[in-house]
Amino acid sequence: MIMPRGAGQLLLPANPFFIAFTLLLGLAADMVPMGRQPAMPDFLALILVFWNVHQPRRVGVGWAFVFGLLVDVHHGALLGQHALAYSILSFGAVSLHRRLPWFGTLVQALHVLPLFVLAHAVSLLLRLAVGGMWPSWWVLLAPLLEAALWPLASVLLLAPQRRAPDPDAHRPL
């Protein structure tokens, strides 16, 4: 099999408990009370997109919908606002999952940027449709920050899969 250009080594299978832990950690990061920060990146959306690209059979649109409902309930938002945005985001990420690993992380960040913009636009349009206020122009910065965090998320979330399958004393990695 020809290796993708962005992949330097074969990865071990992802641990389902690690996937669940990172998703719950992203949910907890989104639930930290920071006040009104419209430019704050959505960490759960970033982690959902990452696992949708790398493990589409384990983390799919259904999990995105469930996590979106949890975020809606926690934020007191319109029920289904984040669920719809996360579902659209996950559908787009799953549709990119075969193409994205062939590129380096910076090009991957450019590929997922329109997904983040679309998710924030859907959420914003739903909020405005039910009579919400325009948050500010800083809301346009959030998808850019999420795309900028993509390389860091790739390094951190793929780190457990890069360990040696049979470690020994002569090979430290």
PASEBA-1860 file (N, C-alpha, C; in nm, 3 decimals):
! residues 173
1> MIMPRGAG> 0.084/-0.118/0.000/0.000/0.000/0.000/0.088/0.124/0.000 ~ 0.050/0.222/-0.074/0.123/0.347/-0.080/0.085/0.430/0.042 ~ 0.186/0.480/0.112/0.162/0.561/0.231/0.118/0.702/0.191 ~ 0.023/0.759/0.264/-0.013/0.899/0.238/0.106/0.990/0.262 ~ 0.109/1.100/0.191/0.222/1.192/0.198/0.238/1.251/0.338 ~ 0.129/1.281/0.409/0.139/1.342/0.540/0.173/1.244/0.650 ~ 0.157/1.115/0.626/0.181/1.015/0.729/0.325/0.967/0.720 ~ 0.401/0.986/0.827/0.538/0.944/0.829/0.555/0.801/0.877
9> QLLLPANP> 0.459/0.749/0.947/0.469/0.614/0.999/0.329/0.556/1.011 ~ 0.324/0.425/1.022/0.196/0.360/1.045/0.154/0.383/1.188 ~ 0.025/0.406/1.208/-0.026/0.433/1.342/-0.092/0.308/1.399 ~ -0.082/0.295/1.529/-0.153/0.189/1.598/-0.302/0.224/1.602 ~ -0.388/0.128/1.627/-0.532/0.160/1.638/-0.557/0.253/1.756 ~ -0.655/0.339/1.739/-0.690/0.433/1.845/-0.764/0.360/1.955 ~ -0.730/0.393/2.078/-0.796/0.335/2.193/-0.933/0.402/2.210 ~ -1.042/0.327/2.216/-1.175/0.389/2.231/-1.189/0.470/2.360
17> FFIAFTLL> -1.119/0.428/2.465/-1.125/0.503/2.590/-1.055/0.638/2.576 ~ -0.947/0.642/2.498/-0.879/0.769/2.474/-0.966/0.862/2.390 ~ -1.035/0.806/2.292/-1.126/0.887/2.211/-1.235/0.947/2.299 ~ -1.296/0.863/2.384/-1.402/0.911/2.473/-1.348/1.015/2.571 ~ -1.227/0.991/2.623/-1.167/1.086/2.717/-1.145/1.222/2.652 ~ -1.093/1.222/2.529/-1.067/1.350/2.463/-1.197/1.422/2.429 ~ -1.300/1.347/2.391/-1.429/1.412/2.364/-1.489/1.472/2.491 ~ -1.479/1.399/2.601/-1.530/1.453/2.728/-1.445/1.570/2.776
25> LGLAADMV> -1.316/1.566/2.750/-1.230/1.678/2.784/-1.265/1.802/2.701 ~ -1.296/1.783/2.573/-1.340/1.894/2.489/-1.473/1.950/2.536 ~ -1.564/1.861/2.578/-1.693/1.907/2.632/-1.672/1.987/2.759 ~ -1.583/1.939/2.846/-1.554/2.011/2.971/-1.489/2.146/2.942 ~ -1.401/2.151/2.841/-1.338/2.279/2.806/-1.440/2.379/2.753 ~ -1.541/2.331/2.682/-1.646/2.421/2.634/-1.740/2.465/2.746 ~ -1.745/2.389/2.853/-1.836/2.422/2.963/-1.773/2.510/3.070 ~ -1.645/2.542/3.056/-1.579/2.631/3.151/-1.639/2.771/3.136
33> PMGRQPAM> -1.686/2.830/3.245/-1.746/2.964/3.234/-1.640/3.071/3.210 ~ -1.639/3.125/3.089/-1.542/3.227/3.052/-1.608/3.363/3.029 ~ -1.736/3.372/3.049/-1.806/3.495/3.016/-1.838/3.497/2.869 ~ -1.870/3.614/2.818/-1.904/3.627/2.676/-1.777/3.650/2.596 ~ -1.727/3.546/2.535/-1.608/3.552/2.451/-1.646/3.502/2.311 ~ -1.686/3.589/2.221/-1.730/3.542/2.089/-1.617/3.482/2.005 ~ -1.492/3.518/2.032/-1.381/3.466/1.953/-1.323/3.339/2.012 ~ -1.383/3.287/2.118/-1.332/3.165/2.182/-1.351/3.045/2.090
41> PDFLALIL> -1.244/2.970/2.062/-1.259/2.853/1.974/-1.340/2.744/2.043 ~ -1.411/2.668/1.965/-1.493/2.559/2.014/-1.407/2.433/2.015 ~ -1.355/2.397/2.132/-1.264/2.285/2.143/-1.333/2.152/2.113 ~ -1.458/2.140/2.152/-1.532/2.017/2.124/-1.550/1.999/1.974 ~ -1.578/2.105/1.902/-1.592/2.096/1.757/-1.460/2.055/1.692 ~ -1.351/2.108/1.742/-1.219/2.073/1.689/-1.189/1.925/1.711 ~ -1.218/1.874/1.830/-1.192/1.734/1.861/-1.288/1.643/1.785 ~ -1.413/1.686/1.771/-1.508/1.606/1.692/-1.462/1.594/1.546
49> VFWNVHQP> -1.419/1.703/1.488/-1.373/1.699/1.349/-1.250/1.611/1.338 ~ -1.159/1.622/1.433/-1.039/1.540/1.429/-1.074/1.391/1.430 ~ -1.160/1.350/1.524/-1.193/1.207/1.532/-1.284/1.165/1.417 ~ -1.364/1.255/1.362/-1.442/1.221/1.244/-1.353/1.195/1.124 ~ -1.243/1.266/1.115/-1.149/1.245/1.005/-1.068/1.117/1.027 ~ -1.020/1.095/1.149/-0.929/0.984/1.174/-0.999/0.854/1.215 ~ -1.116/0.861/1.274/-1.190/0.742/1.317/-1.339/0.759/1.284 ~ -1.375/0.764/1.156/-1.514/0.794/1.120/-1.613/0.684/1.159
57> RRVGVGWA> -1.564/0.563/1.181/-1.656/0.456/1.221/-1.686/0.457/1.369 ~ -1.600/0.518/1.447/-1.623/0.524/1.592/-1.692/0.652/1.635 ~ -1.657/0.762/1.573/-1.716/0.892/1.607/-1.783/0.944/1.480 ~ -1.914/0.948/1.481/-1.986/0.989/1.362/-2.081/1.104/1.390 ~ -2.174/1.119/1.302/-2.270/1.229/1.310/-2.360/1.214/1.432 ~ -2.392/1.091/1.469/-2.478/1.068/1.586/-2.415/1.119/1.715 ~ -2.286/1.091/1.732/-2.218/1.143/1.852/-2.209/1.295/1.849 ~ -2.190/1.351/1.731/-2.186/1.497/1.720/-2.320/1.557/1.760
65> FVFGLLVD> -2.429/1.493/1.720/-2.562/1.542/1.755/-2.583/1.536/1.907 ~ -2.542/1.425/1.969/-2.559/1.410/2.114/-2.477/1.515/2.189 ~ -2.351/1.532/2.149/-2.269/1.633/2.215/-2.323/1.774/2.189 ~ -2.381/1.797/2.071/-2.442/1.927/2.044/-2.561/1.954/2.135 ~ -2.642/1.852/2.160/-2.754/1.869/2.254/-2.703/1.899/2.395 ~ -2.596/1.832/2.437/-2.540/1.860/2.569/-2.490/2.004/2.579 ~ -2.426/2.052/2.474/-2.377/2.191/2.474/-2.495/2.287/2.474 ~ -2.600/2.255/2.398/-2.719/2.341/2.397/-2.781/2.352/2.535
73> VHHGALLG> -2.793/2.240/2.603/-2.853/2.241/2.736/-2.764/2.319/2.833 ~ -2.634/2.300/2.823/-2.546/2.370/2.917/-2.545/2.521/2.894 ~ -2.540/2.563/2.768/-2.534/2.706/2.738/-2.670/2.774/2.744 ~ -2.776/2.696/2.752/-2.909/2.755/2.751/-2.944/2.811/2.615 ~ -2.887/2.754/2.512/-2.911/2.800/2.375/-3.037/2.734/2.322 ~ -3.076/2.776/2.203/-3.188/2.714/2.134/-3.159/2.566/2.120 ~ -3.251/2.480/2.165/-3.227/2.337/2.164/-3.215/2.289/2.020 ~ -3.100/2.239/1.986/-3.073/2.191/1.852/-2.978/2.280/1.774
81> QHALAYSI> -2.946/2.397/1.829/-2.858/2.491/1.758/-2.718/2.432/1.739 ~ -2.655/2.393/1.847/-2.523/2.332/1.836/-2.530/2.191/1.780 ~ -2.640/2.122/1.807/-2.656/1.986/1.754/-2.658/1.988/1.602 ~ -2.728/2.083/1.542/-2.730/2.094/1.397/-2.593/2.135/1.343 ~ -2.530/2.231/1.409/-2.398/2.278/1.364/-2.295/2.166/1.373 ~ -2.295/2.092/1.484/-2.199/1.982/1.499/-2.228/1.869/1.401 ~ -2.355/1.844/1.373/-2.390/1.738/1.278/-2.342/1.773/1.137 ~ -2.362/1.898/1.096/-2.314/1.942/0.965/-2.161/1.936/0.961
89> LSFGAVSL> -2.099/1.978/1.070/-1.954/1.976/1.080/-1.901/1.833/1.070 ~ -1.965/1.741/1.138/-1.921/1.601/1.135/-1.945/1.537/0.999 ~ -2.057/1.570/0.937/-2.082/1.516/0.803/-1.975/1.561/0.705 ~ -1.939/1.688/0.713/-1.833/1.740/0.626/-1.698/1.675/0.655 ~ -1.670/1.652/0.783/-1.542/1.590/0.820/-1.536/1.444/0.775 ~ -1.647/1.373/0.789/-1.649/1.233/0.745/-1.634/1.226/0.593 ~ -1.690/1.323/0.523/-1.676/1.321/0.376/-1.533/1.354/0.333 ~ -1.454/1.417/0.421/-1.314/1.448/0.389/-1.216/1.344/0.442
97> HRRLPWFG> -1.264/1.242/0.512/-1.172/1.155/0.585/-1.080/1.073/0.497 ~ -1.113/1.050/0.372/-1.022/0.976/0.284/-0.918/1.067/0.220 ~ -0.951/1.191/0.199/-0.862/1.283/0.130/-0.765/1.352/0.224 ~ -0.808/1.385/0.343/-0.730/1.470/0.433/-0.597/1.411/0.478 ~ -0.586/1.282/0.510/-0.456/1.230/0.557/-0.344/1.237/0.454 ~ -0.373/1.262/0.329/-0.270/1.270/0.227/-0.192/1.401/0.233 ~ -0.243/1.498/0.306/-0.180/1.629/0.313/-0.109/1.648/0.446 ~ -0.023/1.746/0.452/0.040/1.784/0.578/-0.059/1.856/0.668
105> TLVQALHV> -0.022/1.880/0.791/-0.117/1.937/0.887/-0.157/2.080/0.853 ~ -0.068/2.157/0.794/-0.106/2.295/0.759/-0.207/2.298/0.645 ~ -0.191/2.211/0.548/-0.288/2.203/0.440/-0.419/2.143/0.491 ~ -0.409/2.050/0.585/-0.531/1.997/0.647/-0.608/2.107/0.718 ~ -0.535/2.197/0.784/-0.602/2.308/0.852/-0.677/2.396/0.752 ~ -0.621/2.415/0.635/-0.691/2.492/0.532/-0.814/2.418/0.480 ~ -0.809/2.286/0.478/-0.923/2.207/0.432/-1.037/2.208/0.534 ~ -1.006/2.210/0.663/-1.112/2.208/0.764/-1.163/2.348/0.798
113> LPLFVLAH> -1.093/2.452/0.757/-1.138/2.588/0.784/-1.278/2.616/0.731 ~ -1.313/2.579/0.606/-1.451/2.603/0.561/-1.556/2.527/0.642 ~ -1.519/2.411/0.696/-1.613/2.338/0.781/-1.642/2.416/0.909 ~ -1.537/2.471/0.971/-1.556/2.549/1.093/-1.635/2.677/1.065 ~ -1.607/2.740/0.951/-1.681/2.861/0.914/-1.828/2.828/0.893 ~ -1.857/2.718/0.825/-1.995/2.676/0.801/-2.067/2.645/0.932 ~ -2.002/2.577/1.023/-2.065/2.542/1.151/-2.097/2.667/1.232 ~ -2.004/2.761/1.236/-2.030/2.885/1.310/-2.138/2.969/1.241
121> AVSLLLRL> -2.140/2.967/1.109/-2.242/3.042/1.035/-2.381/2.984/1.060 ~ -2.393/2.852/1.061/-2.523/2.789/1.088/-2.571/2.823/1.228 ~ -2.480/2.812/1.324/-2.516/2.844/1.462/-2.557/2.991/1.477 ~ -2.483/3.079/1.412/-2.513/3.222/1.420/-2.645/3.254/1.352 ~ -2.669/3.195/1.235/-2.795/3.222/1.164/-2.915/3.169/1.242 ~ -2.902/3.055/1.306/-3.011/3.006/1.389/-3.037/3.097/1.508 ~ -2.930/3.145/1.568/-2.944/3.237/1.682/-3.011/3.366/1.639 ~ -2.972/3.419/1.522/-3.033/3.543/1.473/-3.177/3.522/1.427
129> AVGGMWPS> -3.209/3.402/1.375/-3.344/3.375/1.326/-3.447/3.374/1.438 ~ -3.406/3.339/1.558/-3.501/3.334/1.670/-3.496/3.462/1.753 ~ -3.431/3.564/1.701/-3.435/3.693/1.768/-3.315/3.723/1.855 ~ -3.207/3.649/1.838/-3.087/3.677/1.916/-3.016/3.801/1.865 ~ -2.924/3.848/1.945/-2.847/3.967/1.907/-2.720/3.925/1.834 ~ -2.670/4.015/1.750/-2.542/3.993/1.682/-2.433/4.000/1.788 ~ -2.350/3.895/1.803/-2.252/3.895/1.911/-2.146/4.004/1.895 ~ -2.080/4.009/1.785/-1.985/4.113/1.746/-1.906/4.058/1.628
137> WWVLLAPL> -1.821/4.140/1.574/-1.741/4.094/1.460/-1.631/3.999/1.505 ~ -1.605/3.989/1.634/-1.503/3.898/1.685/-1.543/3.752/1.664 ~ -1.671/3.727/1.640/-1.717/3.590/1.618/-1.654/3.531/1.492 ~ -1.610/3.615/1.399/-1.546/3.566/1.277/-1.405/3.513/1.302 ~ -1.350/3.542/1.418/-1.215/3.497/1.451/-1.213/3.353/1.503 ~ -1.325/3.305/1.557/-1.329/3.170/1.616/-1.296/3.059/1.517 ~ -1.354/3.057/1.395/-1.314/2.949/1.303/-1.167/2.956/1.262 ~ -1.113/3.076/1.254/-0.971/3.089/1.221/-0.883/3.032/1.331
145> LEAALWPL> -0.922/3.056/1.457/-0.847/3.001/1.570/-0.858/2.849/1.575 ~ -0.975/2.797/1.542/-0.992/2.651/1.542/-0.906/2.587/1.434 ~ -0.902/2.648/1.317/-0.816/2.596/1.210/-0.669/2.609/1.247 ~ -0.634/2.716/1.319/-0.495/2.734/1.361/-0.456/2.632/1.468 ~ -0.552/2.583/1.544/-0.525/2.481/1.645/-0.520/2.340/1.588 ~ -0.556/2.322/1.462/-0.559/2.188/1.401/-0.424/2.117/1.406 ~ -0.310/2.181/1.371/-0.182/2.109/1.379/-0.149/2.065/1.521 ~ -0.178/2.149/1.619/-0.152/2.112/1.759/-0.242/1.995/1.801
153> ASVLLLAP> -0.367/1.998/1.760/-0.458/1.888/1.793/-0.413/1.759/1.726 ~ -0.362/1.769/1.604/-0.313/1.650/1.534/-0.196/1.587/1.608 ~ -0.105/1.670/1.654/0.012/1.618/1.725/-0.030/1.555/1.857 ~ -0.115/1.623/1.933/-0.153/1.574/2.065/-0.243/1.451/2.059 ~ -0.337/1.449/1.968/-0.433/1.340/1.966/-0.380/1.215/1.895 ~ -0.280/1.230/1.811/-0.219/1.113/1.748/-0.099/1.060/1.825 ~ -0.056/1.129/1.930/0.063/1.088/2.005/0.050/0.946/2.064 ~ -0.061/0.907/2.124/-0.067/0.770/2.178/-0.061/0.661/2.071
161> QRRAPDPD> -0.096/0.693/1.949/-0.093/0.593/1.842/0.045/0.581/1.779 ~ 0.135/0.672/1.809/0.268/0.670/1.749/0.370/0.592/1.832 ~ 0.329/0.533/1.941/0.424/0.457/2.021/0.462/0.328/1.949 ~ 0.572/0.270/1.987/0.620/0.148/1.920/0.529/0.031/1.955 ~ 0.495/-0.053/1.860/0.408/-0.167/1.890/0.475/-0.270/1.979 ~ 0.608/-0.283/1.973/0.680/-0.376/2.061/0.807/-0.305/2.114 ~ 0.792/-0.227/2.221/0.906/-0.152/2.273/1.012/-0.246/2.333 ~ 1.138/-0.207/2.318/1.246/-0.282/2.381/1.353/-0.183/2.429
169> AHRPL> 1.458/-0.235/2.490/1.559/-0.148/2.550/1.644/-0.078/2.444 ~ 1.652/-0.131/2.324/1.737/-0.072/2.222/1.665/0.030/2.134 ~ 1.533/0.037/2.148/1.455/0.132/2.069/1.369/0.213/2.167 ~ 1.411/0.337/2.199/1.339/0.414/2.301/1.199/0.456/2.258 ~ 1.172/0.468/2.132/1.040/0.513/2.088/0.959/0.395/2.056
END
